Amino acid sequence: MKERIYHEELILFKAIMMNKSIIKFIDDKLNESIEVLKKLCRIPSVAAKNEGLLEAANLVEKMLQDAGLETEVHLTSGAPVVTGWKDVGAKRTLLFYDHYDVQPAEPFDLWDSPPFEPEIRNDRLYGRGVADNKGDITTRIWTLKAFQETNTDLPVNVRFVIEGEEEIGSIHLPEYIEKNTDFITADGGIWEFGGAGIDGRQEAWLGLKGIFFVELEVQRLSRDVHSSTACILPSAASRLTWALNSLKDESSRILIEGFYENIKPLTDSELEAIRKIDLHEEQFKKVYGIEEYLNGLTGDELKKAYYGTPTCNICGLTSGYQGKGSMTVLPAKASCKVDFRLVEGMHPNDIHKKLRQHLDDRGFSDIKFSYFEGYPAAKTPINHPFVKIIENANKRVFGDMVIHPTSPGSGPLYLFNKYVPMVSIGCGDYESKAHSPNESIVIENFRKAMNRIVAVMEEMSKW
């Protein structure tokens, strides 16, 4: 009995000493890790423009190699997938999913400093990609470098899957996944994004909604003409707005036949969890400049909509003249981009067919649409033991955290869901402005995020 207690105490002592040396390295070399992040963020790896992707992939591979990992670059029909791994013969394996591509940075004039020239101001690092997702890539790889540089054995096996097309729907990632299901099979995984909420508490996200993204287009004339002819000639802009108006009613209920028929409702455990979550309704009203939420939602009904309701959203409209001053013109063409956020039970291919049928049945067969991206929703069960591991590790570094059963956003989690339970955490915060001008992270969160990964691996090794 005494021998067993002594053995356990020795293991604990070694873990504490291990943590001290690794954390000291992370703290002492913080500026170096920030410079590595800056270097990665200087590459304008914009998937939507197919810019800088190979350069970013090559740098990510080098970062993995510098941290002592074996690497491989997998070619796809689009951007390459970079993988890294280190097998130490441990009982558990931890997988990281990240992406090296970023959103376009336009409009550039809204940035206080150039988006691809990272700059520190008031203890925040500004630049496109620092929050989504290059900051998290760097924290995770640099943590592995800390183990290597301190000659410390990893408590778990680690694997990385880092792709370059997440911001355009991960359209070629399935090519890699289908051939490498053994590699992505792991005991737990950390997804690409996350951070602190409006109250400063860290948040974990256990799932992602799916997405169906299309562009609708109609042409009614051979060319733009003088608007005086609107008395006898058709308008593409009017035609498109009439079609769009048929998609939702004034309460935002989607009118496409059969749209809601396959939805899986939130589980009892998820409903119980969200009742405990504070969505900070009044604070966000001020942030967004609104008097009330859609349809006057509040309390539990607001939460149910946030976590469990699909959407149909007009992302942008284009037609005719929209420059300064007036130009009296009757537009020949009109187009718009529309995204549908999907919940469990829905599939983009099914919504694709139903949208086409909806338009045809209402006399809008002349409305054409391009299917840009789509994938279903996926979630990690809220009572999975890996969720508790993340919660315990976070408590050691940041304190208590908020566990969200899913995110209102989307990502290719469905590709991994059968092989590894994933939890999304990261170094961002509610002011990070991912996808927007002046994207940033707090330097202290960047540092602590690395400490948390150390804690995750240690907690996981005891599982």
N, C-alpha and C positions, 0 to 999 in steps of 0.2 A: 504493500500500500504506500509506504513512504517512498519507495523507489519510483513508483508511478507519479506521485506528486512532484518529486524532485525533477523527473523527466519533463513534466508539463511546465514547471517553472523555468527550466533551462530553455525550452522552446520559446516561451514567452520573452525571456531575457534576450535571446538571440534576435527575436522579431523586433524588440524595442531598439536594440543597437543597430540592426539593419535599417530600420526606419530613420534613425537619427543621421546616419551617414548619407542616406539617399536624400533626405529632406535638406540636409546641409548643402549637398551638391546643387540641388534645385535652387535653393536660396542664393548661394554664392555665385551661381552661373546664370542668374535670372536675365541679366543684360544680354548674355550670349544667346540665350533661347529667344529673346525678343528680336535680336538681329536675324536669326534664322527665319522667324516668322515674317519679318519685314522683307527679306529676300524673296520668300515665296509669294508675298502679296504684291511685289513689284511686277510679277508676271501677269499680264491681263488675260487670264485664261477664261475667256467668255465663251461658253459652249454655244450660245445662241448665234454667235458670229463665227464659230469654229476658229477662234484665235487663241494662240498661246497654249494649246492643250498638250502638245508633245513636250514643249519646254517645261511645263509644270509637272508632267508625269515623270520626266527625267530627274527633276530636282527632288520630287517626293521619293523616288527610288533611292537616290543618293542619301537622303535623310535617313531612310530605313537602314541602309547599309552602314552608315556612320553610327547607328545605334546598335550594331552588332547582329542585325537580322539578315537572314537569307532572303533574296528577293527574286521576283520574276515579273516581267511585263507581258501581259496577255493582250494580243491584238484582237480587236473586234472590227465590225464594219464601220464603227465610229471611233470614238476616243478609246485609248488603251486603258485597261484595268491593271493597276499596280498592286501586287501582293507582297507581303512580307511575313516572315514567321520565325519563331524560335521555339523548338521543342526541347524542353529540359527533362522530359520524362515525368512530369508532374501528374497528379491525379485529375486536375481540372484544366480546361482550356478556355481562354478568354479571347473573344473575337472583337475587333474594332471595324466598324463600317464608317467610311468618310468619303468626301468627294473634293477634288482639287479644282473643279470648275466653279465659276462665280456668275452672278447676275450681271447684265450690262450695267454700266455706271452712269449712263445718261439719266437726267440732264446734268452735264458737267458743271454748269454755272451755279447749281445749288450746293455744290461741295465747298466747304471752307478751306480745304486743301486738296490738291490733286488726288483723285481716288487711288491711283496706282503708285503713289509716292507716300508710303505710310509715315505718319507723323504723330508724336506723342504730345498731347496738350492736357494739362490738368489731370494727370494720372490716368488718362485714357489713350489708347492707341487707335488712331483713325485710319481707315483705308478699306477699299472694297475687298471683301473676303475675310477680314479679321475675325468676324463673328460667324460667318457662314461660308466656309467651314474650315478655313485655313488655320484659325487660332486653335481649334480643337485638334486638328491634325498634328500641329506642332506640340501641344501639351502631351499628347499621347506618345508620340515618337520620342520626345525629349525625356519623358519619364523612363522609357526603356534605355535611353542613353545614360541616365543617372545610375541605373543598375549596372550597366557595363563599365562605366568609368570608376565606380566604387568597388568593382570586383565582387558584386553581390549576386548570388544565385536568384533567379526568378522563382517566385513561389508557385506560379502557374505557367502553362504553355501559352504563348500569345500568337495571334494571327491578325493580319490587317488585310482588308479589301478596300482599296481606294480607287474610285472611278472618276470619270471626267465628264459625265453628262447628266448629273442629278438635276441640274437646273432646267433641263429640257426634257425631263421625264424618264431619264435612265433608259432610253430607248434601245440601247445595245447591250445593256448589262445582262439581260437574260441569256445572251450568247455565252457569256462567261459562266454564269450560275449553272446552266444546264449541264456543263461539262465538269463542274468542280463542286458538286454537292458535298463530297467528303471533306473538302477543305473548309467549307463554311459551317460544318456541323461542329458545334461547341456547346459547352455547359452554360455559357452566358455571353452576352454581347452588349457592347456599348454603341449606341446609334450616334449619328453625326452631330446633333444640335442640342442645345439646352442652355440653362443658366438661371439667373435669379429673377424672381417676379417683381411686381411693382412694390411689394412690401420688403424686398431684400432677401427673402427666403429662397433657397435653391428649389428648383422644380425638376421633377422627373416625369417623362412622358412614356406611357406604355404602349402606345399605338399611333397609327396615322390613318387618316381618311384616304380613300382612293380619289382618283381624279379622271375626268373625261374633258379634254380641252379641244375645242373646235374653232374654226373661223368660218363664219357665214358670209356669203358674197352673192350679190345680184347685180346684173347689168341690164338696163332697160333701154338705153340709147346707144348709138354708135359713137357718140362723143358728147361732151358737155355742151349745153346750148344756153342762149339767153333766157333768163328766168321768165320773161314775158310770155314764153311759149308754154308755160305750165298750165295754161288754160286748155291746151289740146294735147300735150305730150306727157307721158308717164314719168314719175320721179322714182329713181332707184332708192333714194334716201327714205322716202315715204313708204315704199314697198317693204324695205327691210325693217323699219320700225313697226309696221303692222305685224310682220311675222314675229318679231321679238315680243310684241305685246301679247301674242297668243301663248307664250311659254309660261307665264305666271299671272296670277291674279293680284289684286291690290294688297292682299295679306302675305304675298310672296309664296303662296302654295303653288307648286309646280304642276302645270296642267297637262303634261305629257301623259297619255294614257298608259297605265301600268307602271308608272315611274316608281311608286312606293311599294309595289306588291311583294318584293323579295327581301325587304329590310329585316334584319335581325335586331330586335330591341335591345337596349342596354340590360345587362343581367342584374339580378338582385344585388349581388356584391358590388357591382359598379355603381348602381343607384345609391347604395349605402355609402360608398366612398365619396361620391360627388356631393352628398348632403353635407359632408364635413368640410368641403372646400369653399374658401372665400374667394369669389371672383372679383371682389373689390368694385362692385357695381358703380358706386357713386364716384370713385376716383377715376374710373375709365370714362365715365360720362364727361368729366372735365377734360380728360386727355383728348377725347374725340370730338369735343364740342357739341354734344347732343343733349337734348332734354330727356329722352327716353330711348329704350332699345326697341328693336323691331316689334311691332304689334304690342308694345307695352310690356314685353316680357320682363319678369323679375323673379328672384328667388330660385326655387327648384326648377320651375319651368324654363327659366333662362339657362340654367345649367344643362338641362336635358337637350335643349336646342343646340347649345355650344358643343356638346360632346357627341350627340346622337342624331343630328338632323342633316340630311343632304342639302346641297345648295344649287342654285342656278344663277350665275353672276355674269354680268356684262363687264368685261375687262376694258374694252375700248371700242369706240365707234369712229369710222373714217368715211367721209363723203364730202365732195364739193370743196368749197373754199373756206379755210379757217384761219387765214392770215389777218393782219391788221386792217382796220377799215372795212369798207363794204365792197362786195363783188357780187353782182346779181347774176347768179348762175343756176341752172337746173342740172344737177349732177347726173351723169350717165351711169356711174357705178357707186356702189355702197358696200361696205364690209364691216364686220365687227368680230371681235374675239370673245368667246364665251367659255367659262369654265364651270364644270359641275363637280362639286366635292361629294364623294360617294361614301356611304357607310357600309358596315358589314352586311353581306347578302347581296349587294349590288355589283354589277360587272360592267365596265365601260363598253364592251361589245354589245351587250344587251341594250344599254342606253343609246348607243349609236343607232341601232335599228329602230328603236322607239322614237327617237328624234326625227329620223327620216320619215317614218310613217306619219308622225304628227304633222309635219309640214305638208306632206302630200295630201293628207286627208282634209286639210284646211285650205287647199288651193294654192299652196306655196311651193309647188314642184320646181318653179324656176329659181328658188333659193338653193344655191349649191353650198356645200360645206366640206372643208378639209379637216380630217381627223389628225391632230398634231400629236397628242399623247394620251395615254390612259392606262390605269391599273387599279386593281381593287384595294379595299381597306384591309388592314391587318392589326392584330393586337396581341400583346403578351398578357396572359391571365393575371389579374391583380393580386392573386394569392400565390403566385409562383415564388419559390424560395429565393431565386436570384434577385427579385425585387427587394426582399428584405436585406440581402447582402448590400445592395446599392444604398439602401436607406441607412444601414449601420455605418457603412464607410463614410457617407456624407456627414453623418452626425459627428464623427470623429474630427472632421475638418471644418465644416461650415455650420453645423448645428442641425436642427430639425428641418425637414424638407416637405414639400407638397408633392403628393403622388397623384398625377392625372391619369385616368384610365385610358385616355387617348388624346390626340392632338387634333385641333380643327384643320391643321395643315396636312399636306400629303407627302409621300415618299415611297420608294420601292420596297418597303418592309415586307410585303407579301412574298417576295422572292426568298427571304430568309426565314420566314415564320415557321416553316415546318422543321427547320434544322437547328434553330438556336433561339432561346428567349432573349429578346432585345429590349434594352431600356435606354431612353434618350436623355443624356445629361451633357452639360457643356460649360463653357467659360463666358457665355454671353450674359446679358441682362435685359430688362425691359426697355432700356434706352439704347440698345445696341443698333437699332434701325437696320436690321438685315433687309436686303433688297431695296434699300432707300439710300438717298444721299447721306453722307456723314456717318456711315457705318463705323461702329467702334466697339471696343471692349475695355473693361477696367483691368488695369495691370495686375492688381491684387487678386482678382478673380482668376486671371490667367495662371498666376503662381499657385493659388490654392487648388485649382483644377488638377494640377500635376500631383499635389499631395494626396488628393482624393483618389487618383488612380492607384497610387501606392497602397492606400487603404483598401480599395476594392480588391486588389490582387491578394492582399493578406487575408481579408475576410473570406475570399473565395477559396483559398487554400485550406481553410478550416471546415469547409462545407463537405 
